[in-house]
């Protein structure tokens, strides 16, 4: 087996497999490591639905053949571009099918360590094998970036966890559980817990939980389509720009980019869980002040919008508080590599080609959102990323080959 390649892709989620499919189409020497759709299959609540529309949930391949729509047609699954929500189970099965057909050479070992080497980078796999690569593309998704509020970090892991750890909720049956958050993860998980026999309460610092609108099968008027154009991020002019022109977002001043990423498409719950949440206690407008152990449980101290303190005692706390890109959380990168990365708010600063300040090291997905905008938090951003990266790496390989083997007359 060749121990030196042009590109190594780390991660086999929607971004990693899309990039691999395009590298394969470009004829580049590459390897990809990871388990297909691991985060989606192992760390998401069973029964949840994707926030994205069907047409915006495609992985990407050069010929455009590996779409979710085509998979559903072949598998006999219900599908609609906008009206039907995509079930988690359907999306996971689709991703595995995409891998089997379009990324058949996926190596399901994990990359344990990456460091610089004279040839570019040296990678050590979880079984000890070592290989080198000129370029490394990190497509690790959200796996390393779960955010837990500081007030909870000192508590033991058997009492506090993050929403990303829940594929299986059965161990919490019969207990009282407090979910902190108001977005899709918080509400999907709370419903799954309640329906699974858990006494669950939701706490949010926001005074309101926003629910998405139920898609309508009725065709929108011309005025509605012009004023609120459809996009892979929803129906609005801003969403259309952010979804279709990541290069434009990249060209904006960093302060404006950060504001867009922070504010656009804030936490919201799917309309599918609104009625199912009717019997779940929800404490809105409550800020978490402190959390302390009390008789094997957790006492949460809260402060409402009027400044009044209240407390909540619970068996377990789940932080459904989202994800924040932080290169310091990527422990498989050597300390030397991490020290060379230029960052903004702990996220890597990237070039127009997704390249970090370490030449040959690329970041995609959530880790690239600070540079390319909110679309990189969603599967929809994988197509732009994969096409641009594959084209760039293919051109770089040609330039390197021409430098080594110049054509007659070019010497």
GINOR-V701918 format. One record per residue. N is the residue number from 1. PSI is psi in radians with two decimals (none if undefined). OMEGA is omega in whole degrees, 0 to 359 (* if undefined). D_CENTER is the distance of its C-alpha to the mean C-alpha in Angstrom with 2 decimals. Layout:
N&PSI&OMEGA&D_CENTER + N&PSI&OMEGA&D_CENTER
//
This chain:
1&2.33&181&31.50 + 2&2.18&183&30.82 + 3&0.04&177&29.64 + 4&2.24&183&28.88 + 5&2.96&178&26.59 + 6&-0.73&187&25.47 + 7&2.41&167&21.69 + 8&2.26&175&19.52 + 9&2.18&180&15.89 + 10&1.92&181&14.09 + 11&2.40&183&11.42 + 12&0.72&171&11.84 + 13&-2.84&181&8.76 + 14&-0.70&181&8.86 + 15&-0.85&183&8.92 + 16&-0.79&182&11.26 + 17&-0.58&176&13.48 + 18&-0.77&179&13.80 + 19&-0.78&180&14.87 + 20&-0.72&180&17.17 + 21&-0.67&179&18.72 + 22&-0.62&175&19.64 + 23&-0.72&178&20.95 + 24&-0.74&178&23.00 + 25&-0.49&180&24.32 + 26&-0.07&178&25.34 + 27&0.37&181&27.27 + 28&2.64&174&25.71 + 29&1.97&183&26.20 + 30&2.86&170&22.83 + 31&2.60&179&21.34 + 32&2.39&184&17.93 + 33&2.52&178&17.18 + 34&2.94&178&15.07 + 35&2.34&186&15.17 + 36&2.18&175&13.99 + 37&0.58&187&11.04 + 38&-0.81&181&11.70 + 39&-0.77&181&8.86 + 40&-0.68&185&9.43 + 41&-0.51&189&13.11 + 42&-0.27&189&13.80 + 43&0.29&178&11.79 + 44&2.54&182&11.70 + 45&2.30&177&15.02 + 46&2.44&178&17.34 + 47&-0.07&181&18.47 + 48&2.85&176&15.57 + 49&2.60&177&14.97 + 50&2.59&175&12.07 + 51&-0.53&185&12.29 + 52&2.60&173&12.43 + 53&2.86&180&15.87 + 54&-0.80&182&16.85 + 55&-0.35&181&17.53 + 56&0.17&183&14.12 + 57&0.40&181&12.41 + 58&2.45&161&14.05 + 59&2.92&189&13.20 + 60&2.40&172&15.58 + 61&2.76&187&18.89 + 62&-0.66&183&21.92 + 63&-0.12&182&24.12 + 64&0.48&183&21.70 + 65&-0.39&185&22.95 + 66&0.93&182&19.88 + 67&2.77&176&18.90 + 68&-0.68&180&17.93 + 69&-0.81&181&21.29 + 70&-0.71&178&23.26 + 71&-0.82&182&21.76 + 72&-0.68&178&22.64 + 73&-0.75&182&26.07 + 74&-0.56&182&26.79 + 75&-0.08&181&25.58 + 76&0.48&180&27.41 + 77&2.50&176&24.41 + 78&2.49&182&24.71 + 79&2.52&169&22.75 + 80&2.50&182&22.99 + 81&-0.67&187&21.15 + 82&-0.52&190&21.04 + 83&-0.77&183&23.18 + 84&2.32&175&21.69 + 85&2.60&180&18.40 + 86&2.12&178&16.36 + 87&2.53&178&16.71 + 88&-0.79&182&14.08 + 89&-0.67&178&16.83 + 90&-0.76&181&17.46 + 91&-0.72&179&13.98 + 92&-0.78&179&13.96 + 93&-0.68&177&17.51 + 94&-0.78&180&16.84 + 95&-0.72&178&14.27 + 96&-0.70&177&16.91 + 97&-0.72&177&19.58 + 98&-0.79&180&17.94 + 99&-0.81&183&17.86 + 100&-0.60&183&21.45 + 101&-0.68&190&22.76 + 102&-0.26&175&21.04 + 103&1.04&186&19.79 + 104&-0.34&183&22.69 + 105&0.35&176&22.99 + 106&2.27&175&19.76 + 107&2.03&189&20.88 + 108&0.35&170&19.34 + 109&2.80&178&20.32 + 110&2.58&171&18.12 + 111&2.09&185&18.61 + 112&-0.50&183&20.33 + 113&2.49&177&21.43 + 114&2.29&177&21.40 + 115&2.90&178&24.27 + 116&2.66&179&26.21 + 117&2.85&179&29.14 + 118&-0.57&181&31.92 + 119&-0.04&183&30.32 + 120&-1.44&180&26.95 + 121&2.55&173&24.87 + 122&2.29&181&25.78 + 123&2.39&176&23.35 + 124&2.23&181&24.35 + 125&2.97&186&22.99 + 126&-0.25&176&23.08 + 127&0.14&176&26.50 + 128&-0.20&179&27.95 + 129&2.49&181&28.00 + 130&2.39&175&27.78 + 131&2.91&179&27.06 + 132&2.71&179&26.83 + 133&2.54&177&24.92 + 134&-0.58&182&25.55 + 135&2.56&176&21.91 + 136&2.22&177&18.65 + 137&2.06&179&15.26 + 138&2.03&178&12.37 + 139&1.00&188&9.30 + 140&0.02&176&8.14 + 141&-2.31&183&4.34 + 142&-0.01&191&4.43 + 143&-0.74&186&7.79 + 144&0.05&193&10.10 + 145&0.33&178&9.12 + 146&2.37&183&10.21 + 147&2.20&176&12.87 + 148&2.23&181&16.28 + 149&2.47&182&19.09 + 150&-0.57&183&21.86 + 151&-0.29&183&24.41 + 152&-0.19&191&22.93 + 153&-0.40&182&22.30 + 154&-0.13&183&25.93 + 155&2.64&181&25.99 + 156&2.68&186&25.93 + 157&-0.32&178&22.95 + 158&-0.15&179&25.06 + 159&-0.36&181&25.23 + 160&2.35&178&21.84 + 161&2.99&177&18.36 + 162&2.66&183&14.78 + 163&-0.39&180&13.43 + 164&-0.17&183&10.88 + 165&0.12&189&14.20 + 166&1.65&161&15.50 + 167&-0.71&183&16.10 + 168&2.14&181&19.80 + 169&0.03&188&21.40 + 170&-0.51&182&24.98 + 171&-0.27&181&25.77 + 172&0.00&182&25.61 + 173&2.32&179&28.08 + 174&-0.07&180&31.08 + 175&2.93&171&29.61 + 176&2.28&183&28.83 + 177&2.34&176&25.20 + 178&2.16&178&23.94 + 179&2.18&180&20.43 + 180&2.07&181&19.56 + 181&2.99&182&17.42 + 182&0.15&181&17.73 + 183&-2.88&183&14.49 + 184&-0.75&181&13.30 + 185&-0.79&182&12.35 + 186&-0.84&185&15.74 + 187&-0.70&177&17.80 + 188&-0.79&182&16.58 + 189&-0.72&180&17.12 + 190&-0.74&179&20.38 + 191&-0.77&179&21.74 + 192&-0.70&179&21.04 + 193&-0.84&182&22.74 + 194&-0.73&181&25.64 + 195&-0.22&178&26.26 + 196&0.22&175&26.18 + 197&0.40&179&29.00 + 198&2.43&176&27.36 + 199&1.70&191&28.90 + 200&2.52&175&25.88 + 201&2.47&176&25.82 + 202&2.36&175&23.17 + 203&2.30&178&23.56 + 204&2.45&177&22.13 + 205&-0.31&177&23.39 + 206&2.56&178&23.17 + 207&-0.04&183&26.36 + 208&2.59&171&24.68 + 209&2.15&180&21.85 + 210&2.27&177&20.82 + 211&2.47&176&20.50 + 212&2.77&179&19.51 + 213&2.50&178&22.55 + 214&2.22&180&23.62 + 215&2.52&180&23.58 + 216&2.43&177&27.12 + 217&-0.17&180&28.79 + 218&2.31&180&31.22 + 219&2.35&180&30.92 + 220&2.68&179&30.39 + 221&2.86&178&33.29 + 222&-0.74&180&33.47 + 223&-0.73&178&33.45 + 224&-0.68&181&30.25 + 225&-0.58&179&28.55 + 226&-0.78&183&29.87 + 227&-0.64&181&29.10 + 228&1.29&183&25.63 + 229&2.51&179&24.43 + 230&2.65&177&21.72 + 231&3.05&178&18.47 + 232&-0.11&178&15.01 + 233&0.06&183&14.08 + 234&-3.12&185&17.25 + 235&1.67&172&20.95 + 236&2.75&181&21.99 + 237&-0.73&179&23.26 + 238&-0.78&179&20.77 + 239&-0.67&180&17.79 + 240&-0.74&180&19.67 + 241&-0.84&183&20.10 + 242&-0.57&182&16.58 + 243&-0.71&188&15.33 + 244&-0.23&183&18.24 + 245&1.07&176&19.13 + 246&-0.51&178&16.43 + 247&-0.57&179&19.46 + 248&-0.72&177&21.30 + 249&-0.70&180&18.77 + 250&-0.54&183&18.92 + 251&-0.19&181&22.70 + 252&2.75&174&22.79 + 253&2.54&185&23.97 + 254&-0.70&182&21.41 + 255&-0.71&179&22.48 + 256&-0.71&177&21.93 + 257&-0.81&181&18.50 + 258&-0.68&180&17.46 + 259&-0.71&179&19.09 + 260&-0.82&181&17.31 + 261&-0.64&184&13.79 + 262&-0.62&190&15.11 + 263&-0.50&186&17.05 + 264&2.32&180&15.82 + 265&1.10&177&14.31 + 266&-3.11&183&14.72 + 267&2.34&175&14.26 + 268&2.66&181&15.88 + 269&2.61&178&16.68 + 270&2.57&180&17.32 + 271&-0.40&183&21.03 + 272&-0.32&183&21.27 + 273&-0.05&186&21.41 + 274&-0.89&180&23.78 + 275&-0.59&182&26.98 + 276&-0.27&179&25.74 + 277&-0.02&188&25.15 + 278&-0.57&184&28.78 + 279&0.17&179&30.14 + 280&2.17&177&27.47 + 281&2.33&181&28.74 + 282&2.15&176&26.65 + 283&1.85&183&27.57 + 284&2.75&178&26.50 + 285&0.54&182&27.18 + 286&2.09&177&27.21 + 287&2.36&177&26.02 + 288&2.10&181&25.59 + 289&-0.71&183&28.35 + 290&2.84&177&28.77 + 291&2.23&183&28.27 + 292&2.66&176&31.05 + 293&2.46&178&32.19 + 294&1.77&177&35.00 + 295&0.74&180&36.68 + 296&0.04&176&33.68 + 297&-3.05&179&31.58 + 298&2.22&173&29.62 + 299&2.07&178&31.26 + 300&2.26&174&29.01 + 301&2.17&185&30.83 + 302&2.71&174&29.72 + 303&2.17&183&31.14 + 304&-3.09&185&31.26 + 305&-0.34&177&31.71 + 306&0.06&179&35.46 + 307&0.14&181&35.15 + 308&2.28&179&36.27 + 309&2.50&175&34.98 + 310&2.91&182&34.26 + 311&2.76&180&32.98 + 312&2.15&178&31.07 + 313&2.32&187&31.75 + 314&2.71&177&29.33 + 315&-0.59&186&28.92 + 316&2.55&177&25.21 + 317&2.27&174&22.55 + 318&2.11&178&18.90 + 319&1.77&174&16.74 + 320&1.02&191&14.21 + 321&0.35&170&13.69 + 322&-2.79&188&10.02 + 323&2.53&177&8.35 + 324&2.14&180&10.14 + 325&2.22&182&9.93 + 326&1.90&183&13.20 + 327&-0.39&179&14.77 + 328&-0.27&178&17.28 + 329&-0.16&182&14.96 + 330&1.35&186&14.82 + 331&-0.33&179&18.09 + 332&-0.25&172&18.45 + 333&2.35&180&19.16 + 334&2.71&179&22.82 + 335&-0.64&180&24.00 + 336&-0.76&179&25.78 + 337&-0.81&182&22.74 + 338&-0.60&181&20.79 + 339&-0.36&181&23.98 + 340&-0.10&182&24.12 + 341&2.17&173&20.76 + 342&2.38&185&21.33 + 343&2.86&169&18.88 + 344&2.08&184&18.62 + 345&0.74&178&17.65 + 346&-0.08&177&16.41 + 347&2.56&182&13.92 + 348&2.47&173&15.46 + 349&2.19&188&17.72 + 350&2.66&175&17.41 + 351&3.13&178&20.04 + 352&-0.22&180&20.03 + 353&0.31&178&19.22 + 354&0.24&181&16.10 + 355&2.38&180&18.60 + 356&-3.04&178&18.74 + 357&-0.16&171&22.12 + 358&1.93&183&22.61 + 359&2.30&179&23.86 + 360&-0.08&179&22.16 + 361&2.07&187&18.92 + 362&2.55&178&15.92 + 363&2.44&180&12.37 + 364&3.09&178&9.62 + 365&-2.50&183&6.11 + 366&-0.66&182&5.34 + 367&-0.30&180&8.67 + 368&-0.03&184&10.40 + 369&-0.61&180&9.98 + 370&-0.39&180&13.16 + 371&-0.53&187&15.00 + 372&-0.04&174&14.02 + 373&3.12&188&13.08 + 374&-0.34&180&10.84 + 375&-0.45&182&10.34 + 376&-0.05&173&7.84 + 377&-0.04&185&5.36 + 378&2.77&179&6.29 + 379&-0.54&183&7.60 + 380&-0.53&181&10.78 + 381&-0.18&184&10.23 + 382&-0.59&182&10.46 + 383&-0.88&179&14.19 + 384&-0.81&183&15.17 + 385&-0.85&185&13.51 + 386&-0.75&182&15.08 + 387&-0.78&182&18.40 + 388&-0.80&182&18.86 + 389&-0.78&181&18.03 + 390&-0.74&179&20.21 + 391&-0.77&180&22.97 + 392&-0.81&182&22.94 + 393&-0.59&177&23.05 + 394&-0.75&178&25.70 + 395&-0.69&179&27.78 + 396&-0.69&179&27.55 + 397&-0.69&178&28.76 + 398&-0.73&179&31.61 + 399&-0.72&180&32.63 + 400&-0.69&180&32.76 + 401&-0.68&179&34.79 + 402&-0.60&180&37.15 + 403&-0.59&181&37.75 + 404&-0.67&182&38.76 + 405&1.31&183&40.68 + 406&2.58&176&42.03 + 407&2.70&178&43.70 + 408&2.28&179&47.49 + 409&-0.23&180&48.47 + 410&-0.18&184&45.24 + 411&none&*&46.56
//
